[in-house]
Amino acid sequence: MQRALAFQALHQRPGCFVIPNPWDAGSAKALAALGFEALATTSAGLAFSLGRADGEGLISREETLANARAIVDATGLPVAADLENGFGPSPQECAHTIQLAALAGLVGGSIEDASGRPEQPIYPLELAQERIQAAVASARSLPFPFTLCARAENFLHGRPDLPDTIRRLQAYAEAGADVLYAPGLRSREEIAAVVRAVAPKPLNVVMGLGSASFTVGELAQLGVKRVSLGSALARAAFGAFLRAAEEVRLHGSFGFAEQAEPFAHINQLFGASR
């Protein structure tokens, strides 16, 4: 309850906050130590850590929630989860996923309208809205305020249709979603248009996904409430790892170690004793 209320309050206070995305318990502890106030899981980060590609159906609901539980247990922070498309096409599956998420200790989660089917990548609007309605009803049945985020996935699936994206987000707001999210928005104008269209509901914007790059202050001025990072931190970690390994393999040198975090600092961060 305390985590749920703290998470809810972040969306109600003035200004904009960042909710970074750890992929395991260690990265969650590191982010908590840096002073972030809430965390969100990343399906892509989890997939990469398991040596898999990211995509619908490649990570099971059980794996997703086990990873979420490890992140919940790692810190005292509120944790929301990337629940993909609810792990099933029906409204009933979305509702069941919310119940399982709550049992895993999560106080928030997102449901997207991507179907995972190449021939029809986005669910029809009527079904997509019914799925959010079912997820909202499930969330409201819990004994604590579960913050539900509804995602419109057009821009990630080759459909950069802003009017349709706005229609979808408005429909999800009418269905009772607490937060709206359209990953892939690229310009100030697009972000501002969505903020206006869904107001007073809070909007989540993802940074680190593509070419769009704004500061937290700039996004706050546009009216954005929440900024997530998706797989960006996981990809940054893999990028540093790959560059270090390539240096050793291709050049036989070890200069990367000069930029590595000191052993003692990491050991202290994770509370280890020798």
DRENVOZA-632142 format. One record per residue (C-alpha): residue number from 0; residue in one letter; x, y, z. Coordinates in steps of 0.001 Angstrom, whole numbers. Each point is the difference from the previous one (the first is absolute). Layout:
BEGIN
+-----+------+---------+---------+---------+
:  nr : rest :      c1 :      c2 :      c3 :
+-----+------+---------+---------+---------+
: NUM :    a :       X :       Y :       Z :
...
+-----+------+---------+---------+---------+
END
This chain:
BEGIN
+-----+------+---------+---------+---------+
:  nr : rest :      c1 :      c2 :      c3 :
+-----+------+---------+---------+---------+
:   0 :    m :       0 :       0 :       0 :
:   1 :    q :    2786 :    2441 :     879 :
:   2 :    r :    1752 :    -570 :   -3312 :
:   3 :    a :   -3268 :     294 :   -1900 :
:   4 :    l :    -888 :    3298 :    1650 :
:   5 :    a :    3505 :    1347 :    -548 :
:   6 :    f :    -206 :    -920 :   -3691 :
:   7 :    q :   -3430 :    1565 :    -352 :
:   8 :    a :    1275 :    3189 :    1646 :
:   9 :    l :    2825 :     337 :   -2533 :
:  10 :    h :   -2635 :     335 :   -2730 :
:  11 :    q :   -1997 :    2556 :    1962 :
:  12 :    r :    2690 :    2444 :    1066 :
:  13 :    p :    1102 :    2900 :   -2219 :
:  14 :    g :    2752 :    -495 :   -2531 :
:  15 :    c :    1525 :   -2987 :   -1737 :
:  16 :    f :    1786 :   -3061 :    1392 :
:  17 :    v :    2271 :   -2642 :   -1519 :
:  18 :    i :    -763 :   -3692 :     430 :
:  19 :    p :    3090 :   -1930 :   -1204 :
:  20 :    n :    -112 :   -3613 :   -1113 :
:  21 :    p :    2253 :   -2549 :    1719 :
:  22 :    w :     231 :   -3483 :   -1460 :
:  23 :    d :     989 :   -1912 :    3154 :
:  24 :    a :     430 :     386 :    3767 :
:  25 :    g :    3520 :    1413 :    -291 :
:  26 :    s :    -931 :    2770 :   -2411 :
:  27 :    a :   -3056 :     752 :    2173 :
:  28 :    k :    2180 :     436 :    3094 :
:  29 :    a :    2382 :    2251 :   -1903 :
:  30 :    l :   -2839 :    2249 :   -1191 :
:  31 :    a :   -1484 :     183 :    3487 :
:  32 :    a :    3409 :    1021 :    1392 :
:  33 :    l :     102 :    2860 :   -2508 :
:  34 :    g :   -3196 :    1430 :    1460 :
:  35 :    f :   -2703 :    -921 :   -2502 :
:  36 :    e :   -3472 :    -162 :    1558 :
:  37 :    a :   -1581 :   -2843 :   -1983 :
:  38 :    l :    1001 :   -2722 :   -2450 :
:  39 :    a :   -1534 :   -1735 :   -2999 :
:  40 :    t :     969 :   -3302 :   -1577 :
:  41 :    t :    1055 :    -365 :   -3628 :
:  42 :    s :   -1043 :   -2943 :   -2151 :
:  43 :    a :    2868 :     609 :   -2421 :
:  44 :    g :    2554 :     307 :    2799 :
:  45 :    l :   -1213 :   -3270 :    1488 :
:  46 :    a :      91 :   -1731 :   -3394 :
:  47 :    f :    3564 :    1173 :    -673 :
:  48 :    s :    1155 :   -1137 :    3444 :
:  49 :    l :   -1377 :   -3466 :    -823 :
:  50 :    g :    1752 :     -83 :   -3369 :
:  51 :    r :   -3214 :     409 :   -1985 :
:  52 :    a :   -1397 :    2504 :   -2459 :
:  53 :    d :   -2811 :    2273 :    1101 :
:  54 :    g :   -3429 :    -678 :   -1477 :
:  55 :    e :   -3531 :   -1036 :     804 :
:  56 :    g :    -132 :   -3495 :    1455 :
:  57 :    l :    3773 :    -455 :     339 :
:  58 :    i :     -86 :     609 :    3762 :
:  59 :    s :   -2757 :   -1741 :    1936 :
:  60 :    r :   -2260 :    1598 :    2571 :
:  61 :    e :    1583 :   -2222 :    2656 :
:  62 :    e :    3509 :    1189 :    -911 :
:  63 :    t :   -1132 :    3615 :     -97 :
:  64 :    l :   -1575 :    -146 :    3443 :
:  65 :    a :    2893 :   -1939 :    1542 :
:  66 :    n :    2339 :    2732 :   -1231 :
:  67 :    a :   -2370 :    2647 :    1335 :
:  68 :    r :     -84 :   -1697 :    3407 :
:  69 :    a :    3811 :      16 :     151 :
:  70 :    i :       1 :    3734 :    -755 :
:  71 :    v :   -2769 :     662 :    2549 :
:  72 :    d :    1942 :   -1879 :    2679 :
:  73 :    a :    3262 :    1820 :    -782 :
:  74 :    t :   -1086 :    3430 :    1267 :
:  75 :    g :   -2754 :    1740 :    1931 :
:  76 :    l :   -1061 :    2009 :   -3042 :
:  77 :    p :   -3320 :    -252 :   -1837 :
:  78 :    v :     345 :   -2202 :   -3084 :
:  79 :    a :   -2172 :     -45 :   -3116 :
:  80 :    a :     324 :   -2632 :   -2705 :
:  81 :    d :      31 :    -212 :   -3750 :
:  82 :    l :   -2834 :   -2519 :    -319 :
:  83 :    e :     228 :      13 :   -3800 :
:  84 :    n :   -3432 :    -642 :   -1541 :
:  85 :    g :   -1375 :   -1645 :    3118 :
:  86 :    f :    1339 :   -3379 :   -1181 :
:  87 :    g :   -3156 :    -837 :   -1856 :
:  88 :    p :   -2462 :    1490 :   -2484 :
:  89 :    s :   -3116 :    -103 :    2167 :
:  90 :    p :   -1107 :    2559 :    2575 :
:  91 :    q :    -154 :   -2854 :    2517 :
:  92 :    e :    3701 :    -783 :    -481 :
:  93 :    c :     882 :    3659 :     558 :
:  94 :    a :   -2029 :      10 :    3219 :
:  95 :    h :    1683 :   -3190 :    1213 :
:  96 :    t :    3446 :    1436 :    -736 :
:  97 :    i :    -754 :    3004 :    2217 :
:  98 :    q :    -935 :   -2319 :    2876 :
:  99 :    l :    3241 :   -1966 :    -429 :
: 100 :    a :    1985 :    3234 :    -187 :
: 101 :    a :   -1426 :    1093 :    3331 :
: 102 :    l :     936 :   -3350 :    1544 :
: 103 :    a :    3573 :     594 :   -1202 :
: 104 :    g :     138 :    3214 :    2039 :
: 105 :    l :    -462 :    2422 :   -2877 :
: 106 :    v :   -1921 :    3235 :     564 :
: 107 :    g :    -377 :     928 :   -3659 :
: 108 :    g :     262 :   -1387 :   -3488 :
: 109 :    s :    -594 :     720 :   -3664 :
: 110 :    i :   -2177 :   -1782 :   -2526 :
: 111 :    e :     655 :     632 :   -3695 :
: 112 :    d :   -2257 :    -310 :   -3027 :
: 113 :    a :    2507 :   -1899 :   -2160 :
: 114 :    s :   -1300 :   -3417 :   -1006 :
: 115 :    g :    3296 :   -1683 :    -879 :
: 116 :    r :   -1499 :   -1065 :   -3356 :
: 117 :    p :    1833 :    1335 :   -3090 :
: 118 :    e :   -3185 :      22 :   -2085 :
: 119 :    q :   -1800 :    2214 :    2532 :
: 120 :    p :    2582 :    1430 :    2412 :
: 121 :    i :   -2420 :    2249 :    1910 :
: 122 :    y :   -3246 :   -1201 :    1552 :
: 123 :    p :   -3209 :    1575 :   -1373 :
: 124 :    l :    -949 :    2996 :    2123 :
: 125 :    e :   -3184 :   -1517 :    1442 :
: 126 :    l :    1813 :   -3116 :    1216 :
: 127 :    a :    2986 :    2047 :    1194 :
: 128 :    q :   -2306 :    2164 :    2108 :
: 129 :    e :   -1776 :   -3051 :    1423 :
: 130 :    r :    3383 :   -1429 :    1012 :
: 131 :    i :     854 :    3187 :    1907 :
: 132 :    q :   -3453 :      55 :    1611 :
: 133 :    a :     543 :   -3532 :    1273 :
: 134 :    a :    3478 :     845 :    1275 :
: 135 :    v :   -1358 :    3079 :    1771 :
: 136 :    a :   -2804 :   -1994 :    1634 :
: 137 :    s :    2547 :   -2552 :    1177 :
: 138 :    a :    2271 :    2732 :    1374 :
: 139 :    r :   -2893 :    1656 :    1839 :
: 140 :    s :    -865 :   -3288 :    1702 :
: 141 :    l :    3378 :     -46 :    1765 :
: 142 :    p :     378 :    1155 :    3613 :
: 143 :    f :    2464 :    2729 :   -1035 :
: 144 :    p :     129 :    2582 :   -2817 :
: 145 :    f :    1612 :   -1753 :   -2964 :
: 146 :    t :    1099 :    2607 :   -2580 :
: 147 :    l :    -970 :   -1278 :   -3449 :
: 148 :    c :    1741 :    1393 :   -3081 :
: 149 :    a :   -1562 :    -530 :   -3451 :
: 150 :    r :    2340 :     -28 :   -3000 :
: 151 :    a :    -800 :     853 :   -3625 :
: 152 :    e :    2640 :   -1753 :   -2105 :
: 153 :    n :    -622 :    1449 :   -3486 :
: 154 :    f :    3351 :    1761 :    -295 :
: 155 :    l :    1968 :   -3143 :     889 :
: 156 :    h :   -1744 :   -2069 :   -2665 :
: 157 :    g :     368 :    2084 :   -3138 :
: 158 :    r :   -3181 :    2009 :     542 :
: 159 :    p :    1060 :    3592 :     826 :
: 160 :    d :   -3639 :    1093 :      30 :
: 161 :    l :    -283 :    2711 :    2642 :
: 162 :    p :   -3789 :     555 :    -288 :
: 163 :    d :    -681 :   -3738 :     434 :
: 164 :    t :    2481 :    -174 :    2869 :
: 165 :    i :   -1796 :    2867 :    1733 :
: 166 :    r :   -3408 :   -1648 :    -583 :
: 167 :    r :    1329 :   -3160 :    1590 :
: 168 :    l :    1491 :    1733 :    3012 :
: 169 :    q :   -3241 :    1924 :     550 :
: 170 :    a :   -1961 :   -3259 :    -189 :
: 171 :    y :    2333 :   -1571 :    2571 :
: 172 :    a :    -410 :    3053 :    2232 :
: 173 :    e :   -3780 :    -423 :    -237 :
: 174 :    a :     485 :   -3657 :     934 :
: 175 :    g :    1615 :    1153 :    3246 :
: 176 :    a :    3760 :    -234 :    -631 :
: 177 :    d :    1990 :    2052 :    2504 :
: 178 :    v :    2910 :     832 :   -2342 :
: 179 :    l :     259 :     192 :   -3799 :
: 180 :    y :    3041 :    -894 :   -2076 :
: 181 :    a :     783 :      53 :   -3734 :
: 182 :    p :    3614 :   -1137 :    -468 :
: 183 :    g :    1720 :    1404 :   -3061 :
: 184 :    l :   -1221 :    3608 :      36 :
: 185 :    r :    2741 :    1933 :   -1762 :
: 186 :    s :    -539 :    3738 :     255 :
: 187 :    r :   -1007 :    2713 :    2425 :
: 188 :    e :   -3129 :     573 :   -2063 :
: 189 :    e :   -1083 :   -3653 :     207 :
: 190 :    i :     657 :    -193 :    3747 :
: 191 :    a :   -1803 :    3268 :     683 :
: 192 :    a :   -2984 :   -1096 :   -2105 :
: 193 :    v :    -333 :   -3249 :    1964 :
: 194 :    v :     365 :    1790 :    3350 :
: 195 :    r :   -2856 :    2339 :    -953 :
: 196 :    a :   -2161 :   -2816 :   -1351 :
: 197 :    v :     157 :   -2213 :    3103 :
: 198 :    a :      10 :    2709 :    2680 :
: 199 :    p :    -462 :    -142 :    2928 :
: 200 :    k :    1289 :   -3588 :    -155 :
: 201 :    p :    3802 :    -234 :     382 :
: 202 :    l :    2112 :    -902 :   -3021 :
: 203 :    n :    3075 :   -2254 :      29 :
: 204 :    v :    2702 :     680 :   -2600 :
: 205 :    v :    2957 :   -2295 :    -664 :
: 206 :    m :    3482 :    1372 :    -607 :
: 207 :    g :    2972 :   -1876 :   -1430 :
: 208 :    l :   -2144 :   -1857 :   -2520 :
: 209 :    g :     999 :    1827 :   -3180 :
: 210 :    s :    1088 :    3352 :   -1341 :
: 211 :    a :   -2302 :    2099 :    2193 :
: 212 :    s :    1966 :    1501 :    2873 :
: 213 :    f :   -1403 :    2451 :    2521 :
: 214 :    t :    1020 :     856 :    3548 :
: 215 :    v :   -2276 :    -717 :    2923 :
: 216 :    g :    -497 :    3756 :     344 :
: 217 :    e :   -1062 :     340 :   -3634 :
: 218 :    l :   -2462 :   -2880 :     333 :
: 219 :    a :   -1400 :    1522 :    3192 :
: 220 :    q :    -601 :    3275 :   -1860 :
: 221 :    l :   -1974 :   -1971 :   -2597 :
: 222 :    g :   -2184 :   -1418 :    2766 :
: 223 :    v :    1455 :   -3526 :     163 :
: 224 :    k :    -430 :   -1590 :    3416 :
: 225 :    r :    2153 :   -3144 :    -192 :
: 226 :    v :    3167 :    -885 :   -1938 :
: 227 :    s :    1068 :   -3612 :    -436 :
: 228 :    l :    3136 :   -1370 :   -1665 :
: 229 :    g :   -1152 :   -3342 :   -1401 :
: 230 :    s :    2976 :   -2147 :    -912 :
: 231 :    a :    2407 :    2969 :    -240 :
: 232 :    l :    1902 :    -718 :    3219 :
: 233 :    a :     286 :   -3702 :    -815 :
: 234 :    r :    1265 :     841 :   -3483 :
: 235 :    a :    2473 :    2505 :    1471 :
: 236 :    a :    1335 :   -2734 :    2299 :
: 237 :    f :     280 :   -2499 :   -2875 :
: 238 :    g :    1656 :    2685 :   -2121 :
: 239 :    a :    2736 :     573 :    2579 :
: 240 :    f :     447 :   -3761 :     416 :
: 241 :    l :     308 :    -616 :   -3736 :
: 242 :    r :    2449 :    2865 :    -524 :
: 243 :    a :    2163 :   -1334 :    2835 :
: 244 :    a :     -51 :   -3565 :   -1325 :
: 245 :    e :     725 :    1187 :   -3551 :
: 246 :    e :    3015 :    1962 :    1252 :
: 247 :    v :    1424 :   -3159 :    1568 :
: 248 :    r :    -829 :   -2219 :   -2975 :
: 249 :    l :    1091 :    2346 :   -2789 :
: 250 :    h :    2828 :    1977 :    1578 :
: 251 :    g :    1189 :   -2091 :    2919 :
: 252 :    s :    -171 :    3030 :    2287 :
: 253 :    f :   -1885 :     679 :    3212 :
: 254 :    g :    -530 :    3748 :      73 :
: 255 :    f :   -3713 :    -513 :     671 :
: 256 :    a :     844 :    -918 :    3601 :
: 257 :    e :     946 :    3619 :     702 :
: 258 :    q :   -3661 :     961 :    -475 :
: 259 :    a :   -1426 :   -2997 :    1857 :
: 260 :    e :   -1761 :     657 :    3284 :
: 261 :    p :    2327 :    -787 :    2938 :
: 262 :    f :    -545 :   -3403 :    1572 :
: 263 :    a :    -267 :    1470 :    3498 :
: 264 :    h :   -2762 :    2401 :   -1044 :
: 265 :    i :   -2111 :   -2720 :   -1585 :
: 266 :    n :     623 :   -2327 :    2924 :
: 267 :    q :   -1080 :    2711 :    2413 :
: 268 :    l :   -3031 :     843 :   -2120 :
: 269 :    f :   -1279 :   -3548 :     216 :
: 270 :    g :     733 :    -285 :    3717 :
: 271 :    a :    2604 :   -2755 :    -316 :
: 272 :    s :    2532 :    -555 :    2774 :
: 273 :    r :    3376 :   -1665 :    -167 :
+-----+------+---------+---------+---------+
END
